[in-house]
Amino acid sequence: MAQYEQRVKTLTIHEYVLPNPANHAEVGKAFSGAYQDYKDAMGRGVSDDAVWITHADDEIIIYWEEKK
């Protein structure tokens, strides 16, 4: 019989939400805040794809993920 072990991992998604529409300066400020928070939490530089921007019907969502 095969041996196995169970693992539990947690994914925390940090979101920064703006109303849609938002101007470029507002999006830039929120993105900069997310970028800095990611660097502070991870203790290393940010890769090109660490912080993402998406949208919902009436929101612009900037987010990054933290795996534990």
C-alpha positions in Angstrom: 0.0 0.0 0.0 1.3 3.5 -0.9 2.3 5.8 1.9 1.2 9.4 1.8 1.0 12.5 3.9 -1.6 15.2 4.1 -0.7 18.8 3.6 -2.7 21.9 4.3 -1.8 25.2 2.6 -3.4 28.5 3.0 -3.7 31.1 0.3 -4.4 34.7 1.5 -5.4 37.2 -1.2 -4.6 40.8 -0.4 -7.0 43.1 -2.4 -6.9 46.8 -3.0 -10.3 47.9 -4.5 -11.1 51.1 -6.4 -14.5 52.2 -7.8 -14.7 51.8 -11.6 -14.1 54.1 -13.3 -11.0 55.4 -11.6 -8.3 57.7 -13.1 -4.8 56.6 -13.8 -3.3 58.4 -10.8 -5.6 56.6 -8.4 -4.8 53.2 -9.9 -1.1 54.0 -9.8 -1.3 54.9 -6.1 -3.2 51.7 -5.2 -0.8 49.6 -7.3 2.2 51.2 -5.6 0.7 50.5 -2.2 0.1 46.8 -3.1 3.6 46.6 -4.5 5.1 47.9 -1.3 3.0 45.7 0.9 4.0 42.6 -1.1 7.7 43.5 -0.7 7.3 44.1 3.0 5.4 40.8 3.5 7.6 38.6 1.4 11.0 40.1 2.3 12.2 40.1 -1.2 11.9 41.9 -4.5 8.7 41.7 -6.5 8.7 39.6 -9.6 7.0 40.9 -12.8 3.8 39.0 -12.2 3.4 39.2 -8.4 0.8 42.0 -8.3 -2.2 41.7 -10.6 -5.0 44.0 -11.8 -8.5 42.8 -12.6 -12.0 44.1 -12.5 -15.6 43.4 -11.5 -18.7 45.2 -12.7 -18.1 48.4 -10.7 -14.6 47.8 -9.2 -11.0 47.8 -10.2 -9.2 45.2 -8.1 -5.4 45.1 -7.5 -4.2 42.1 -5.7 -1.4 39.7 -4.7 -1.3 36.3 -3.1 0.5 35.0 0.0 0.9 31.3 0.4 1.4 29.8 3.9 
